[in-house]
Amino acid sequence: MTLDSLHTAGRCGAVSGVLSRIGDKWSVLIVMLLSTGPRRFSELKRAIGGISQRMLTLSLRGLERDGLVKRTVFPTVPPRVDYELTDLGRSLCEPVQAIGTWAFENYAEIERARARYDAG
């Protein structure tokens, strides 16, 4: 499917919404952390430096709403909540990993380009 066919089919908005969710920096990190198996909220928060509790909650809810993450509550005291990828979420791991690898491999070149641009 080409970009032209997406536009003419009226799907641009739908694709844009999906890309904004999976392209969000927190969502990418959450997906990569959950790719190794289920994690508790506190584990995710510790593993993701700089994310607030509110932002982690919002990100997890969005991923759950989109069918990428499953939330399981265990009836213990206090209640235990685990998050894990669904089959759909696991299907996202390979593309996300590829983008992460690309970013890592090209980081130095991007930094040089930014420096040249900022220098005017």
C-alpha positions as CSV (number, residue, x, y, z in Angstrom):
1,M,0.0,0.0,0.0
2,T,1.4,3.4,-1.0
3,L,0.9,6.7,0.8
4,D,-1.3,7.9,-2.1
5,S,-3.6,4.9,-1.6
6,L,-3.7,5.5,2.1
7,H,-4.7,9.1,1.5
8,T,-7.3,8.4,-1.2
9,A,-8.8,5.6,0.9
10,G,-9.3,8.1,3.7
11,R,-7.1,6.1,6.0
12,C,-4.5,8.8,6.8
13,G,-6.2,9.7,10.1
14,A,-6.4,6.1,11.2
15,V,-2.8,5.4,10.4
16,S,-1.7,8.7,12.0
17,G,-3.4,7.8,15.3
18,V,-1.7,4.4,15.4
19,L,1.7,5.8,14.5
20,S,1.3,8.5,17.2
21,R,0.7,5.7,19.8
22,I,3.5,3.4,18.8
23,G,5.9,6.2,17.9
24,D,5.6,7.8,21.3
25,K,8.9,7.5,23.2
26,W,7.4,6.1,26.3
27,S,5.3,3.5,24.4
28,V,8.4,2.3,22.5
29,L,10.3,1.8,25.8
30,I,7.4,0.1,27.5
31,V,7.0,-2.3,24.5
32,M,10.7,-3.1,24.6
33,L,10.7,-3.7,28.3
34,L,7.6,-6.0,28.1
35,S,9.1,-7.9,25.2
36,T,11.0,-10.0,27.8
37,G,7.9,-10.9,29.7
38,P,5.3,-9.5,32.1
39,R,6.3,-6.8,34.5
40,R,4.7,-5.0,37.4
41,F,4.1,-1.2,37.3
42,S,6.8,-0.5,39.8
43,E,9.3,-2.5,37.7
44,L,8.4,-0.6,34.6
45,K,8.7,2.8,36.5
46,R,12.2,1.9,37.8
47,A,13.4,0.6,34.4
48,I,12.2,3.7,32.6
49,G,14.2,6.7,33.8
50,G,12.5,10.0,33.9
51,I,8.9,8.9,33.4
52,S,6.4,10.1,35.9
53,Q,3.8,7.8,37.5
54,R,1.0,9.7,35.7
55,M,2.7,9.4,32.3
56,L,3.4,5.7,32.8
57,T,-0.2,5.1,33.8
58,L,-1.5,7.1,30.7
59,S,0.9,5.2,28.4
60,L,-0.1,1.8,29.7
61,R,-3.8,2.7,29.5
62,G,-3.3,3.8,25.9
63,L,-1.4,0.6,25.0
64,E,-4.1,-1.4,26.7
65,R,-6.8,0.4,24.9
66,D,-5.1,-0.2,21.5
67,G,-4.9,-3.9,22.3
68,L,-1.1,-4.0,22.6
69,V,-0.8,-4.6,26.4
70,K,-2.9,-6.8,28.7
71,R,-3.3,-5.8,32.4
72,T,-3.9,-8.6,34.9
73,V,-4.9,-7.9,38.5
74,F,-4.1,-10.6,41.1
75,P,-6.4,-10.6,44.2
76,T,-3.6,-10.3,46.8
77,V,-3.1,-7.8,49.6
78,P,-2.0,-5.4,48.3
79,P,-3.3,-6.2,44.8
80,R,-0.7,-7.1,42.3
81,V,-1.0,-5.8,38.8
82,D,1.1,-7.2,35.9
83,Y,1.4,-5.9,32.4
84,E,2.3,-8.0,29.4
85,L,2.2,-7.7,25.6
86,T,-0.7,-9.2,23.7
87,D,0.0,-11.1,20.5
88,L,-0.6,-7.8,18.7
89,G,1.9,-6.1,21.0
90,R,4.5,-8.8,20.4
91,S,4.1,-8.4,16.7
92,L,5.3,-4.8,17.2
93,C,8.6,-5.8,18.9
94,E,10.5,-6.5,15.6
95,P,9.7,-3.2,13.9
96,V,10.4,-1.2,17.2
97,Q,13.7,-3.1,17.6
98,A,14.6,-2.2,14.0
99,I,13.9,1.5,14.6
100,G,15.9,1.4,17.9
101,T,18.8,-0.3,16.2
102,W,18.7,2.3,13.3
103,A,18.6,5.2,15.8
104,F,21.6,3.7,17.8
105,E,23.6,3.1,14.6
106,N,22.9,6.6,13.3
107,Y,23.0,8.7,16.5
108,A,26.5,10.1,15.9
109,E,25.6,11.2,12.4
110,I,22.4,12.8,13.5
111,E,24.2,14.7,16.3
112,R,26.7,16.0,13.7
113,A,23.9,17.1,11.4
114,R,22.2,18.9,14.3
115,A,25.4,20.7,15.3
116,R,25.9,21.8,11.7
117,Y,22.3,23.0,11.4
118,D,22.5,24.8,14.8
119,A,25.7,26.5,13.8
120,G,23.9,28.1,11.0
